[in-house]
Amino acid sequence: MAKKLKHKPGRPKKGQTQITREFVLDAAWDLIMELGFSEFRLAGLAENLGIRTPSLYNHIQDLEDVRREMKRRSLRILGDRLALKSKNTNQTSERIFEFLNTYRSFAKNHPHMYPLTIESTESDPELKILGDRILTICMEVFRFQNLDETAVHRIRILRSLLHGFIVLEEAGGFGRKESVEESFKKITESLESGRLW
């Protein structure tokens, strides 16, 4: 683990942008969105910011700190989008479609961040709040009254089904001529009718 140094803001040179933790994390987000985590390096982030790598530790702890913050942002963005769609739709069928479609769209538009949103948040109190928010929206959309054993199993089935579709689509696994959108629509219809369960 990199040594955590005390942050000394100082004054930026004339015409130079003030480097803050938020600024560093914004740059990390953009770089990871472009390159993915496998190619992301702190040295590359520092170069992108026009500073030396050791200077990053005035603002972040280490690579894991950056990863956690990317996870926090991803969960917040996904939660915001799901909440907005849920709020703006009334009928159950529309709510289910919008929930599934919003989730899928987030995964397609944030392929390097999406994997962070499927990890458990149980061990991190701050992230758990964000994960529980998405869980609550899901329960409201599918009208699960309590998070009992039946609801947990159904949510796991739902997540597995949706994640499997997303991964197969991303990998080009749907090669036949039949419409992928039609297949996704049938998933929605199955969930609306409850026949999937």
ZAMARGU-4260 file (C-alpha; in steps of 0.2 Angstrom, whole numbers, plus 5000, padded with zeros to 4 digits):
<rodrens>
0) 5000/5000/5000 | 5006/5017/4995 | 5011/5029/5010 | 4998/5041/5013 | 5004/5059/5013
5) 4996/5074/5021 | 4988/5085/5008 | 4995/5102/5007 | 4985/5112/4994 | 4997/5126/4991
10) 4994/5139/4977 | 4993/5134/4959 | 5005/5142/4947 | 4997/5156/4936 | 4986/5148/4923
15) 4987/5131/4932 | 4971/5121/4937 | 4970/5118/4956 | 4973/5099/4959 | 4960/5092/4971
20) 4955/5075/4976 | 4939/5077/4966 | 4949/5083/4951 | 4960/5068/4952 | 4945/5056/4953
25) 4936/5065/4938 | 4952/5062/4928 | 4953/5044/4934 | 4935/5041/4929 | 4938/5048/4911
30) 4954/5038/4909 | 4946/5021/4915 | 4930/5025/4904 | 4942/5026/4890 | 4955/5012/4894
35) 4947/5000/4906 | 4954/4995/4923 | 4966/4982/4916 | 4976/4996/4907 | 4974/5010/4920
40) 4989/5015/4930 | 4992/5028/4942 | 5008/5034/4932 | 4996/5036/4917 | 4984/5046/4928
45) 4998/5057/4934 | 5004/5060/4916 | 4987/5064/4911 | 4986/5077/4925 | 5003/5084/4921
50) 5010/5080/4938 | 5023/5068/4945 | 5016/5051/4952 | 5021/5054/4970 | 5010/5070/4969
55) 4995/5059/4967 | 4997/5053/4985 | 4992/5071/4991 | 4975/5067/4985 | 4972/5048/4985
60) 4978/5034/4995 | 4982/5021/4982 | 4975/5011/4967 | 4962/5003/4978 | 4956/5020/4984
65) 4953/5025/4966 | 4944/5009/4963 | 4932/5011/4978 | 4928/5029/4973 | 4924/5023/4955
70) 4912/5010/4962 | 4904/5023/4973 | 4901/5034/4958 | 4895/5020/4948 | 4882/5015/4961
75) 4876/5032/4963 | 4874/5036/4945 | 4865/5019/4942 | 4854/5022/4957 | 4850/5040/4951
80) 4845/5034/4934 | 4834/5020/4940 | 4826/5031/4953 | 4822/5044/4940 | 4814/5031/4928
85) 4804/5023/4942 | 4798/5040/4947 | 4792/5045/4930 | 4782/5029/4926 | 4766/5023/4934
90) 4761/5007/4926 | 4769/4991/4933 | 4773/4985/4915 | 4782/5002/4911 | 4791/5002/4927
95) 4798/4985/4924 | 4803/4989/4906 | 4811/5005/4911 | 4821/4997/4926 | 4828/4983/4915
100) 4831/4995/4900 | 4840/5008/4911 | 4851/4995/4919 | 4855/4988/4902 | 4859/5005/4895
105) 4870/5009/4910 | 4880/4993/4907 | 4882/4996/4888 | 4887/5015/4891 | 4899/5011/4905
110) 4907/4994/4901 | 4922/4997/4912 | 4912/5003/4927 | 4897/4991/4926 | 4906/4976/4934
115) 4909/4987/4950 | 4890/4988/4952 | 4887/4970/4953 | 4899/4967/4967 | 4893/4965/4985
120) 4892/4981/4996 | 4889/4972/5012 | 4906/4975/5020 | 4907/4993/5016 | 4894/5004/5026
125) 4895/5019/5014 | 4893/5008/4998 | 4880/4998/5006 | 4869/5013/5007 | 4870/5015/4988
130) 4868/4996/4985 | 4853/4996/4996 | 4845/5010/4987 | 4846/5001/4971 | 4839/4985/4980
135) 4824/4996/4986 | 4820/5003/4969 | 4820/4985/4962 | 4809/4979/4976 | 4797/4993/4972
140) 4797/4990/4954 | 4793/4972/4956 | 4781/4975/4971 | 4791/4964/4983 | 4784/4969/5000
145) 4798/4962/5011 | 4815/4956/5008 | 4811/4939/5013 | 4818/4922/5007 | 4807/4922/4992
150) 4811/4940/4987 | 4830/4936/4989 | 4829/4921/4977 | 4819/4931/4964 | 4831/4946/4965
155) 4845/4934/4962 | 4836/4926/4947 | 4833/4943/4940 | 4851/4949/4942 | 4858/4933/4934
160) 4846/4934/4920 | 4849/4952/4916 | 4868/4951/4919 | 4869/4935/4908 | 4860/4945/4894
165) 4872/4960/4896 | 4887/4949/4896 | 4882/4939/4881 | 4877/4955/4871 | 4893/4963/4875
170) 4903/4948/4869 | 4894/4947/4853 | 4886/4931/4859 | 4869/4934/4850 | 4874/4929/4832
175) 4858/4923/4824 | 4847/4935/4814 | 4833/4936/4826 | 4831/4953/4834 | 4841/4955/4850
180) 4828/4969/4855 | 4814/4956/4853 | 4823/4944/4865 | 4825/4958/4878 | 4807/4962/4876
185) 4802/4944/4879 | 4812/4944/4895 | 4802/4960/4900 | 4786/4951/4896 | 4790/4936/4906
190) 4794/4946/4921 | 4778/4956/4919 | 4768/4941/4919 | 4777/4932/4933 | 4779/4916/4922
195) 4798/4917/4924 | 4796/4912/4942
</rodrens>
